[in-house]
Amino acid sequence: MVKAHEEKKQNNKKNTPYKILKLLIIVLIVIGFLTSIAWFSINKTTQKKEYSEYNKFPFIQSGEFWITRIGRDGVAYDATFYAHPLDLEEMYFEEWARTLTLQRRHSDIVLAVAPESDNKAVLAGVNIGRITGKFYGVPTSSAFYVPLDERANLNITHPMIDCSEATEMRPVIWIWPEGDITGVTISKDNPNCIIISSTTPDEINAVADLYTYKILRIMD
């Protein structure tokens, strides 16, 4: 009986390190879990704070949109965007696009999309037109983007235009949702044609937002 008791005692001593190790692992898992929750909470709060203001402009998220307030000549407007400026900082932007828009005299601006473009490209044009037309007061019209040598056999009554027809007085903004890059560039053949392009249609509204943020000087 004494021998059995001693063997049990010895077994308990052998099992003690394993019990301690198991307990330590459980404690570490719990600490890791709690740390992850705390980090996520802090990160979410910090991100929310960062996104609430950009370059001294307040931003409010409403569903999938971002809203900020802009003003001109004592009149305030609420401007709606698809993307927040923080998410566009790495996107390519050619500075001449802003110079051409803001520092040159225009009779009007033409927003052009291809006849087969989907509603994303059209909405991108509408949002740009609200700023160039309503906010800055520059007459802004729309046209189908069709190269000159492709128009002869098309049965289209809506105005057509391409980059070759852009002038300093009447610049063209070509919205191209299936372009070579995602960003805002200038036509290599005509410095009066701004190209707002994306490699996939889903990104075109974000690129249009980039252009609009730049001409509003919300983004430097």
C-alpha positions in Angstrom: 0.0 0.0 0.0 2.8 2.3 0.9 4.6 1.4 -2.3 1.5 2.2 -4.4 1.2 5.6 -2.7 4.9 6.4 -3.4 4.5 5.4 -7.1 1.5 7.7 -7.4 3.5 10.5 -5.7 6.3 10.0 -8.2 3.9 10.1 -11.1 2.4 13.3 -9.9 5.9 14.8 -9.7 6.6 13.7 -13.3 3.4 15.2 -14.6 3.8 18.5 -12.8 6.1 20.1 -15.5 3.7 19.1 -18.2 0.8 20.6 -16.3 2.7 23.9 -15.8 3.7 23.9 -19.5 0.0 23.4 -20.6 -1.1 26.2 -18.3 1.6 28.5 -19.6 0.5 27.8 -23.2 -3.1 28.5 -22.3 -2.1 31.8 -20.6 0.0 32.9 -23.6 -2.9 32.1 -26.0 -5.3 34.2 -23.9 -2.8 37.1 -23.6 -2.3 36.9 -27.4 -6.0 37.0 -28.0 -6.6 39.9 -25.7 -3.7 41.8 -27.2 -5.1 41.3 -30.7 -8.5 42.6 -29.6 -6.8 45.7 -28.0 -4.6 46.3 -31.0 -7.6 46.1 -33.4 -9.6 48.5 -31.2 -6.8 51.0 -31.0 -6.0 50.7 -34.7 -9.7 51.1 -35.7 -10.0 54.2 -33.4 -6.8 55.7 -34.8 -7.9 55.1 -38.4 -11.3 56.6 -37.8 -9.6 59.7 -36.4 -7.2 59.9 -39.3 -10.0 59.6 -41.9 -12.2 62.3 -40.2 -10.0 65.1 -41.6 -7.7 65.6 -44.5 -5.6 68.7 -45.2 -8.0 70.6 -42.8 -11.1 69.4 -44.7 -13.6 67.4 -42.6 -14.7 64.1 -43.9 -17.8 62.1 -43.0 -18.5 58.6 -44.2 -22.0 57.9 -45.4 -22.5 54.3 -46.5 -20.0 53.8 -49.4 -19.4 57.5 -49.9 -17.2 60.2 -48.3 -18.6 63.7 -47.9 -16.7 66.9 -47.3 -17.6 70.6 -47.3 -16.1 73.0 -49.9 -16.8 76.7 -50.3 -16.4 79.3 -53.0 -17.4 83.0 -53.0 -19.1 82.6 -49.6 -21.2 79.6 -50.8 -20.7 76.2 -49.2 -21.3 72.9 -50.9 -21.3 69.3 -49.8 -19.1 67.3 -52.2 -19.5 63.5 -52.4 -16.8 61.1 -53.3 -16.3 57.4 -53.7 -12.8 57.3 -52.2 -11.0 59.0 -49.3 -7.9 61.1 -50.2 -5.8 58.9 -47.9 -6.5 55.9 -50.2 -5.4 57.8 -53.3 -2.1 59.3 -52.3 0.0 56.6 -54.1 -2.1 57.0 -57.3 -0.3 58.7 -60.3 -1.2 62.3 -61.1 0.4 64.5 -63.7 0.4 68.0 -62.4 -0.3 69.7 -65.7 -3.8 68.3 -65.4 -4.5 70.7 -62.5 -2.6 73.6 -64.2 -4.6 73.2 -67.4 -7.9 73.1 -65.5 -7.3 76.0 -63.1 -4.8 78.3 -64.7 -5.9 78.5 -68.3 -8.9 80.3 -69.7 -11.6 78.0 -71.1 -14.8 78.5 -73.2 -15.9 75.1 -72.0 -14.7 71.7 -71.0 -15.7 68.5 -72.7 -16.1 65.2 -70.8 -15.7 62.3 -73.1 -16.5 58.6 -72.7 -16.5 55.8 -75.2 -20.0 54.9 -76.6 -19.7 51.4 -75.1 -18.7 52.6 -71.6 -20.6 51.3 -68.6 -22.3 53.5 -66.0 -19.2 53.7 -63.8 -17.5 55.8 -66.4 -20.6 57.9 -66.9 -20.9 58.5 -63.1 -17.2 59.5 -63.0 -18.0 62.1 -65.7 -21.0 63.4 -63.8 -19.0 63.9 -60.6 -16.3 65.8 -62.4 -18.9 67.9 -64.2 -20.4 68.9 -60.9 -17.1 70.5 -59.8 -16.0 72.0 -63.1 -19.5 73.2 -64.0 -21.4 73.9 -60.8 -18.6 74.8 -58.5 -16.1 76.5 -60.8 -18.7 77.8 -63.2 -17.0 76.6 -66.4 -19.5 75.3 -69.0 -19.1 71.6 -69.1 -20.5 69.4 -71.8 -20.3 65.7 -72.7 -19.4 63.8 -75.9 -18.6 60.3 -77.0 -14.9 59.6 -77.3 -14.4 58.3 -80.9 -11.2 58.8 -82.9 -11.7 60.9 -86.1 -11.0 58.0 -88.4 -13.6 55.7 -86.9 -16.7 58.0 -87.1 -17.7 57.6 -90.7 -19.7 54.4 -90.3 -21.2 55.1 -86.9 -24.8 56.0 -86.5 -24.4 58.4 -83.6 -26.1 61.7 -83.2 -24.5 62.7 -79.9 -21.4 64.9 -80.3 -18.1 63.0 -80.8 -14.6 64.1 -79.9 -11.1 62.8 -79.3 -7.8 64.1 -77.9 -6.7 65.5 -81.2 -9.5 68.1 -81.1 -8.7 69.4 -77.6 -7.5 73.1 -77.3 -6.5 75.3 -74.5 -9.8 77.1 -74.7 -11.7 73.8 -75.0 -9.8 71.1 -73.2 -11.0 67.5 -73.3 -11.2 65.2 -70.3 -11.2 61.6 -71.6 -12.6 59.1 -69.1 -11.0 55.7 -70.1 -11.9 52.8 -67.8 -9.8 50.3 -69.6 -6.6 52.2 -70.0 -2.9 51.4 -69.7 -2.4 52.8 -66.2 -4.6 53.8 -63.2 -4.1 57.5 -62.7 -4.4 61.0 -64.3 -2.2 61.7 -67.3 -1.9 64.1 -70.2 -2.1 62.9 -73.8 1.4 62.6 -75.3 0.1 64.0 -78.6 -1.9 67.0 -77.2 -1.2 68.7 -73.9 -4.8 70.0 -73.8 -6.3 66.5 -73.3 -6.5 65.1 -69.8 -6.8 61.3 -69.5 -8.5 59.8 -66.5 -7.8 56.1 -66.8 -7.9 52.9 -64.9 -6.9 49.4 -65.8 -10.2 48.1 -64.6 -13.7 49.8 -64.7 -14.0 49.4 -60.9 -11.3 51.9 -60.3 -12.4 54.7 -62.6 -14.5 56.5 -60.0 -11.5 56.6 -57.6 -9.3 58.1 -60.3 -12.0 60.7 -61.1 -12.0 61.5 -57.3 -8.3 62.0 -57.4 -8.6 64.5 -60.3 -11.4 66.3 -58.4 -9.5 66.4 -55.1 -6.5 67.9 -56.9 -8.4 70.7 -58.7 -10.2 71.5 -55.4 -6.8 71.6 -53.7 -8.0 69.2 -51.1 -5.0 67.1 -52.1 -1.7 68.9 -52.7 
